[in-house]
Amino acid sequence: MGGYPSKSHVNGGLTHGTCVAPARGMSTEPESTQPTPAGPVVHQFTVLRGMAVALVIETCDWYSGLLQAALARVRLEGQN
């Protein structure tokens, strides 16, 4: 036949596949070593003018901060 075997004996049981890679299931996820923050998460958005920092926006709402940073960039680019 010359192909891979359709059935093989893995760990004493009859399973499908090859004995090269036995199915063992998924490993458990490692536990985080970093503590979770107690307070609200504050996102920082940096707006640059050239190579210098022009403005840093700090907000708890990611989408609001992204919008504010985009509007600040548009405003600063108009003042070149």
C-alpha positions in Angstrom: 0.0 0.0 0.0 2.8 2.5 0.8 0.7 5.1 2.5 0.2 6.2 6.1 -1.7 3.7 8.2 -5.4 4.6 8.7 -5.4 3.3 12.2 -2.6 3.0 14.8 -2.3 1.9 18.4 -1.6 4.9 20.7 -1.4 4.4 24.5 -2.8 0.9 24.1 -6.0 2.1 22.4 -7.1 2.0 18.8 -7.2 5.6 17.4 -7.2 7.1 13.9 -4.1 8.8 12.6 -0.4 8.0 12.9 1.7 7.2 15.9 4.0 10.1 15.1 1.7 12.7 16.6 -0.7 11.3 19.2 -3.7 13.4 20.1 -3.3 14.6 23.7 -5.7 17.5 23.8 -5.1 21.1 24.5 -2.7 22.3 27.2 -4.0 24.5 30.0 -3.4 28.2 29.8 -0.6 29.5 32.0 -1.7 31.7 34.9 -0.8 35.4 34.7 2.0 36.6 36.9 1.0 40.2 36.6 -1.7 41.5 39.0 -4.9 42.9 37.4 -5.3 46.7 37.9 -7.6 47.6 40.7 -8.8 50.9 39.3 -10.0 51.9 35.8 -7.6 51.5 32.9 -6.3 54.7 31.6 -5.2 54.8 27.9 -2.6 57.3 26.7 -2.6 58.7 23.2 0.4 60.7 22.1 0.1 63.4 19.4 3.3 64.4 17.7 4.2 67.6 15.9 7.2 66.7 13.8 9.5 64.8 16.2 8.3 66.5 19.4 5.4 65.5 21.6 2.7 68.1 21.3 -0.1 66.6 23.3 -0.8 63.5 25.5 -4.4 62.5 25.8 -5.3 60.3 28.8 -8.8 58.8 28.9 -10.6 55.7 30.2 -12.6 55.3 27.0 -10.3 54.0 24.2 -12.5 55.0 21.3 -13.0 58.5 22.6 -9.2 58.9 23.1 -8.5 57.6 19.6 -11.0 60.2 18.2 -9.6 63.1 20.2 -6.0 62.2 19.1 -7.1 62.0 15.5 -8.8 65.4 15.7 -5.8 66.9 17.4 -3.5 65.6 14.6 -5.7 67.1 12.0 -5.7 70.4 13.9 -1.9 70.5 14.3 -1.2 69.5 10.7 -3.2 72.6 9.6 -0.9 74.8 11.7 2.4 73.9 10.0 
